Amino acid sequence: MTEMVLKPQEEEWLCNSNEALTIWFLEPSTDPDREFDSVQVFPMFTYSIFGDKEQIYGYKDLEITLKFSSGSFATYFDVRYSDKIPDVSSTSIADNVVDKIKALIPNDYITNYDAFLQTVHEDAYSFKPMGEKITEYRLEEGDDVIYEIYRATFETPRFKEYHKRFQIMILFYIEAGTYIDEDEKWETMLSFEKKRIGDKYTYSFMGFCTMYNYYFYNREKCVNTENCVVIDQINNNKVPISERVNEGKVIPEDIRLRISQFLIFPHVQGKGHGSKLYQTIYKYVLSNSRIKELAVEIPNDSFEAIRDKNDLLYIREQKIFEGLVAPVDKNTIDSIRRKYKLNKRQLLRCLEIELLRKLNKSDAAAYKAYRLQVKERLYNWNKEILKDVDRAERIEKLEETFKGLVEEYQEILLKYN
């Protein structure tokens, strides 16, 4: 919406877009007395559609409805209001809500509700997930409901059209989320619920993770100083797999798989599906010989919690840090990183958490060794910022950051000790 200064009498035409827009998921009901089950949720974000203030101007009692068939994601779109401001001048024109939403959903959206319900009914039993089935699981042993995770790319039959249907969820639930292009190097993991209704199975879409294949250049294979510098630059900047660099002097053989978008839909959150999706991705990475590292674009707090929990549990299960005490030498860290394919920042984070868990804080020498190892990592990570800071201030900033980090680690250990 264009920024404007509203007169008091015009404010009655203003509404919050997060409250005006509702999202519904519909599926056939397991209750014989009810044809459909539906779940209503609200978006977390609409600023990418309606502006930073997340406000819509020009309507009273505005209701924007998006309903999705829970499996096929067939889309119903409807806009209603009790009154609309007259277009009497250029400063009082109502926001074009319909066009804003239409620009973000595929052209096959449905506006007739009866037709939509018929589509929900038909799709419930005809829709099947696309791509390669990677795994299945149950939340409880013996549970009738099965959950399946599939891997797809834009080359996978039916996926390109399916992605166009669900990608609007990125805008609603991932902060600063944007649509991705249809580059062939994107991979997507899709999470589905599979349950029996009568003698048939129906699928409900629960969430997804988009991942991009980047070159991973092995620094140990560089043949001269020039190429070593290029490799460092490429790995730090994460040059995409589709880009050729350095006139072919460095030939990539391996991949860094980077998680970009990770979302479990609101109505199925809190049940462990996010952890199952992340575990599946990590196992896929470990099983693929070309993938040398799993990275994450910009992790938000909720994803970082899932990542920390599952990485720490796996590390303990595999006894990866067994017997290690600070300071841990670089060769040991690099060897672990190569074997378990965690990116360096996450590996060091998990190492520091586990060293703290086993640390005898009454042992002054051991605590000092731990503190110095963490501070060295903090300094190296922030060298460009700290290099121009005088020594006394640098020491103070590192100590302050170290203490804050230890508090964060202790909170994590309280959850996952």
C-alpha positions, 0 to 999 in steps of 0.5 A, spaced: 500 500 500 502 507 498 504 510 504 499 516 506 497 520 511 490 519 513 484 523 516 481 521 522 474 520 518 479 515 513 482 511 519 475 507 519 477 504 512 483 501 514 485 494 517 490 489 519 492 485 513 494 479 518 487 479 521 483 480 515 486 474 511 485 467 513 487 460 511 484 454 511 486 447 510 480 442 508 480 434 507 475 429 507 473 427 514 474 420 518 467 422 522 462 419 518 457 424 520 461 430 517 464 430 510 470 435 511 475 437 516 477 444 516 483 447 520 483 455 520 490 459 521 492 466 520 498 468 517 504 471 521 507 476 515 503 479 510 508 485 509 511 482 502 504 483 499 501 489 503 506 493 505 511 494 511 505 496 516 501 490 514 495 494 513 489 494 507 486 501 506 479 502 503 474 497 506 470 495 512 469 488 514 474 486 509 475 478 509 480 475 505 479 467 504 484 462 502 482 455 502 487 449 500 485 442 499 490 439 504 493 434 499 493 437 492 493 444 495 488 446 490 486 453 491 480 457 493 480 464 493 475 469 496 474 477 498 468 480 501 467 486 505 461 490 507 463 497 504 468 500 500 471 507 499 468 511 493 474 512 488 473 520 489 480 522 488 487 519 487 488 519 495 482 515 497 483 509 492 482 502 495 488 497 495 487 492 490 486 486 494 484 481 489 490 483 484 495 483 489 493 475 491 492 473 484 499 475 482 501 470 487 497 464 486 497 460 480 491 461 475 487 455 476 485 458 483 477 456 484 472 462 486 466 457 486 466 454 493 461 448 491 466 447 485 472 447 490 469 442 495 468 437 489 475 438 487 477 437 495 473 430 495 476 428 488 483 430 489 483 427 496 483 420 493 486 421 487 492 425 489 499 422 490 505 425 492 511 426 487 518 425 487 522 420 490 520 417 497 526 418 501 523 415 508 516 414 512 515 414 519 510 413 525 509 418 531 508 412 535 509 405 534 503 401 531 499 408 529 495 407 523 497 414 521 504 414 516 508 420 515 512 420 508 517 424 506 519 425 498 525 429 494 523 432 488 526 437 483 523 442 478 525 436 473 520 432 477 513 430 473 508 435 476 512 438 482 513 445 478 505 446 478 505 443 485 510 448 487 506 454 484 500 452 489 504 452 495 509 457 495 505 463 497 506 459 504 513 462 504 511 469 504 506 468 510 510 464 515 518 465 513 520 472 515 523 475 509 521 469 505 521 470 497 519 465 491 525 461 488 526 461 481 525 454 477 533 453 477 534 445 476 539 445 482 534 446 487 531 440 491 525 440 495 523 435 501 516 434 501 512 432 508 506 428 507 501 425 512 498 418 509 492 416 513 486 411 511 479 413 510 475 407 509 478 402 504 482 408 501 488 412 503 489 420 503 495 424 503 495 431 507 501 436 505 505 438 512 511 442 510 517 442 506 524 444 505 528 447 499 535 446 498 540 449 493 546 445 490 553 449 491 559 447 488 564 445 494 571 446 492 576 441 496 582 446 498 586 440 499 586 438 492 588 445 490 595 445 485 597 452 487 597 458 491 592 462 486 587 456 486 587 455 493 585 463 494 580 462 489 577 456 493 577 460 499 573 465 496 568 460 492 567 456 499 566 463 503 561 466 498 558 460 496 558 460 488 552 456 485 553 450 482 551 453 475 557 458 475 564 457 472 569 460 475 577 462 474 576 460 467 576 452 469 582 452 473 579 449 479 574 443 477 569 442 482 567 435 484 563 436 490 557 439 493 555 443 498 547 442 500 544 449 503 538 449 506 534 455 504 527 455 506 524 450 512 517 450 514 512 445 517 505 448 517 502 451 523 496 446 524 501 441 524 507 444 528 509 441 535 508 434 534 516 433 532 515 433 524 520 438 523 525 434 527 523 428 522 524 432 516 531 435 518 533 428 520 531 425 513 535 431 510 541 430 514 541 422 513 540 424 505 546 428 506 550 423 509 548 417 504 550 422 498 557 421 496 557 428 492 555 432 498 560 434 502 557 439 507 550 441 509 549 448 510 544 453 512 542 460 509 540 464 514 537 460 520 531 463 524 530 461 532 525 456 531 529 452 525 536 453 529 532 450 535 531 444 531 537 444 528 541 444 535 537 439 538 538 434 532 545 435 531 546 434 538 542 428 539 546 425 533 553 427 536 551 424 542 549 417 539 555 417 535 559 419 540 563 423 535 566 428 541 568 422 546 574 424 550 575 431 547 577 436 551 579 443 550 583 445 546 581 441 540 586 441 535 584 444 528 586 437 524 581 433 529 576 438 527 577 438 520 577 430 520 570 430 524 567 435 519 569 431 513 566 425 516 559 428 518 559 433 513 556 439 518 558 446 516 564 449 520 560 454 524 555 449 526 560 443 528 564 448 532 557 450 536 556 443 537 563 442 540 563 448 544 556 446 547 558 439 548 565 441 551 561 445 556 556 440 558 562 435 560 566 441 563 568 441 570 567 448 572 571 448 578 577 446 574 580 453 573 585 450 568 580 446 564 575 452 564 581 457 562 582 452 556 575 452 554 574 460 554 580 461 550 578 456 545 571 459 544 574 466 544 579 464 539 573 462 534 569 468 536 575 472 534 577 469 527 569 469 526 569 477 527 576 479 525 574 484 520 570 487 525 575 487 531 581 488 527 580 496 528 578 496 535 584 497 540 586 491 544 583 493 551 576 494 548 577 488 544 578 483 550 572 486 553 568 485 547 570 478 547 569 477 554 562 480 554 560 475 547 563 469 551 559 470 557 553 471 553 554 465 549 555 460 555 548 463 557 545 461 551 549 454 551 546 453 558 539 454 556 540 449 550 543 444 555 537 445 560 533 443 554 537 437 551 542 435 556 
